[in-house]
Amino acid sequence: MKNAVTIRAGEKALQLIKDGSFKTNNIISMAGAAGGPKWFVLSNLDKALFGTIFKNRKKPLSLIGSSIGAWRFSALSQKDPVAAITKLEELYLGQKYSLHPSPEEISHEAEIMLNAYIPDKSIKYILNHPFIKLNIIAAKSEPIISTEKKELLIAAFAAAYLTNAVSRNCLSKFFKRIIFQTDSKIFPYSFTDKIETSHYGLTESNFKQAVMASGSIPLAMKGVYKINGIPDGVYRDGGMTDYHFDINFKCNDNEFCLYPHFSDKIIPGWLDKSIFWRKPHADNFKNVVIVSPSDKFISSLPYGKIPDRTDFKTFGENHLERIKYWKKSVKASENISDEFIDLMHSGKIKDKVLPLKGFK
């Protein structure tokens, strides 16, 4: 399939690419967004990048991910990244829940999946990876939104939504941004909002707790209450503060942040999904290259859309049909991977790249 990929770049990155200066060694960072099953359309690109393109890399590569982005990057930071991301893919594809699963059921299944694709023996390697510097985002709930009681949590989220609609900075009344990292000395990102942010080291004793917290979707899953080495609290999905990110990806003049994404639209926080006037800042993305499925690719998929969390409800207990649809989407993502790698190697990316859209 031709034209499966859309490539958009910030102002500096766009000019560098058009000048023929897009080199893989100049990619210093990557971002991984929240989005649940949407990541399936990136699966084969992940395999190509970390199984081949970055295989013998020496230069540090900083990864920052929230929710499923953190889960992907925890796989890709293992000694055999292709085997690990393939294992995560298989486990995620095979999820099966009752018709109306409780948060306890979903959290339990997520924990089983987590332990299966991140063996304990792999954590030490991740923490000491020869070039990957991993950063995982979670959100710490403030007292007003720390309950697990459904009715109270819904009311708290309604208040968070309304105040967030006024200003993203108001999220600090409800959440604090938590960054878990393997190397505090290499962190090519800064936050331009006023959401309170804390940094903590990833360790062998808190690694899985941090990954679990980053993907613990409120209402759907239980919060994570205790993470070793940091203050107790209720830790939830990193998408609460950083859904698709609106942060400053700091790069030198000839450097890039590569952002494989399931859309060319950037939604800063989870509560911004229906706030149409909330747009990310172009200045934050000057050196960012966003690689996403094209409209043509999406329309070619079963049901004319990429997988998402609503599929669990749509297919209900018809697990086989959902899994069949998801597997077809994963297989189709080979078109995205093949096309992007070819564009990079051939230099034709300079003819394909477009400016960012939907930014301010």
PyMOL commands that set and color helices and strands:
alter all, ss='L'
color gray80, all
select helices_A, chain A and resi 11-18+24-26+36-53+68-76+81-93+103-117+120-127+143-145+150-166+168-173+207-214+238-240+270-272+282-285+295-300+302-304+310-315+319-332+334-346+349-352
alter helices_A, ss='H'
color red, helices_A
select strands_A, chain A and resi 5-9+27-32+61-66+132-141+175-181+189-190+197-201+235-237+248-249+256-260+288-293+354-355
alter strands_A, ss='S'
color yellow, strands_A
deselect
rebuild
show_as cartoon
